[in-house]
Amino acid sequence: MVEWFHKSTEGLISQTKKDIPEGLWTKCPECGEVIYIKALEKNLNTCGQCNYHFKLASTEYIRLILDDGKLETYDTGLISGDPLEFKDSKKYPDRIRMAQKSTGQNDAVLSGIGRIEGKEISFAIMDFSFIGGSMGSVVGEMIARTIERATMRRIPLVIVSCSGGARMQEGILSLMQMAKTSALLARFDEVHKPFISVLTNPTTAGVMASYASLGDVIVAEPKALLGFAGKRVIQQTIGAELPPGFQSSEFFLEHGFLDKIVHRRDLKGTISVLIDYFNQS
Amino acid sequence: MANPTVVLEFEKPIVELEKKILEMREFAQGESIELTREIESLERKLDKLTREIYSGLSRWQRVQLARHPRRPYTLDYIEHLTEGFVELHGDRGFADDKAVVCGPAFFRGRKVMIIGQQKGRDTKTKLYRNFGMMHPEGYRKALRMMKLAEKFDLPVLIFIDTPGAFPGLGAEERGQAEAIAKNIKEMARLRVPIVISIIGEGASGGALGIGVGDVILMMENSWYSVISPEGCAAILWRDSAKAPDAAEALRLASGDLLQLNVIDSIVPEPSGGAHRDHKGAAETLGAAIEEVLGSLLGLSTEDLLQRRLEKFRNMGVFYHA
């Protein structure tokens, strides 16, 4: 698996790993283990001690699960409008431009056609480093087109989610992206091809309450934050501390909302086997 | 009429003038022509004042109207708009969520399925209704009723009025996100017409979880957005007291949503807001629902579903670089 990780990704813009501080060592936020960065990278950005999965840039994720690390990207020219003329500390278009500059992406999704162990799939992956992976019109449209490509070509669909939810700066229109994507998934059902939804840390709110929850099979990385409402909001509502492990992958599995927790190193193999089981020729 | 103990700041001049007119009426008892003239003049003034105040409402003022404790709720619309409503309970899995009311009824001579979020008016009923905030079992109950409607070919009338899906431990344990996601998907392909009416608050996924339909109507002084003004203010400015600013920034009023092509039409409210005339508000909404339902029932199921898909497919604003 390590080989994919080091393969070059032609045509993809490389990205820095934001999660890991500069220097030789880092600390696992889950178990406190001090990890040598080279060792962390070799371990696909996961903690060897507790299996905590650090974030992985979407370009690296693509190397991890797609054959030859290749994704034929689509829709990279879609740029968000500013329907509300939204301004907080920054104007929304400025916020978008800054995120574009720092990530090299047009918005919080990379999408297109790739292969998993030879099988053609329609694929999308969200990137938390672009405004928290939030879903506005462009994310919604790119996910929608990813679903439509899978429907039209009658191929399996794989979406790797990583998002804090809907993008507030687009107001009601970002909420409507939940309806747009979910409605197209209803249509995708008609071609009887599998949709594997992969949840990574974090997948919450508007994304969790739409396509991320609608996979035929839903798998998650270990110890990811998964849920609907924000922890702070829940804490305020119940007026008490939240139990340990609340809203984690393990919590989701225990309560029956997840099929499987899969370590990053086994993800490609697992997706491939599942597609083989459910893909009708 | 308005409960005198609940008067919004901007309603005060209206309520004061009303009080004055009432006092004069009592004093006059129809005896003095002079006073009658005076009263008539004041009534004209009241009418003008009401129209002035209500034509220039800020978004935050509309949010306050949407939350007015005397505002008509789902059960009020059921009472005024339908006959023979039979409430059906439970999700057949976990519990009966009282924040949502469901069941068949006759609407203008036609059998329909009603689904609506319900708030309470006093402390006891507010708690009983969980402030109109649904749990996963509420969304599953609503879906069960939609499937029932589909099976027996009843159009579905939905009333949205919620400050949000309930953010609690049990809600997360029982899959709030899954429940909402599933409803959105299933509503997109439900084979009977769905008419959505936003009658008060439309907060985020909590609203959208019963909010996918063929036509979306919105009462004039309702709001609908991706987040509540308080939630938005807390995130943006770490201060929920800035909710009035957030309400402006979010463009959550009915006029905004029409402009953004998210709703199909605005249902005008009686002068001074729906809380001042439940029957009048219901009458206008009923007429709007009847009109759209008539045209939806004329469509083939395939056309209906195709149009519903396209409606949501086309939402969003972006451009090609």
Interface residues (C-beta under 8 A of the other chain):
Chain A: G77 L78 I79 S80 G81 D82 P83 L84 F86 K87 D88 S89 N106 G136 S137 V138 G140 E141 A144 A166 R167 M168 E170 G171 I172 L173 S174 L175 M176 Q177 M178 A179 K180 S182 A183 L184 L185 A186 R187 T204 A205 G206 M208 A209 S210 Y211 A212 S213 L214 G227 F228 A229 G230 V233 I234 T237 I238 L242 P243 F246 Q247 F251 H255 G256 F257
Chain B: A165 F166 P167 G168 L169 A171 E172 E173 R174 G175 Q176 A177 E178 I180 A181 K182 I184 K185 E186 A188 R189 S204 G205 L208 G209 G211 V212 Y224 S225 V226 I227 G231 C232 I235 L236 W237 A249 L250 R251 L252 D256 L257 L260 V262 R308 L309 F312 R313 M315 G316 V317 F318 Y319 H320 A321
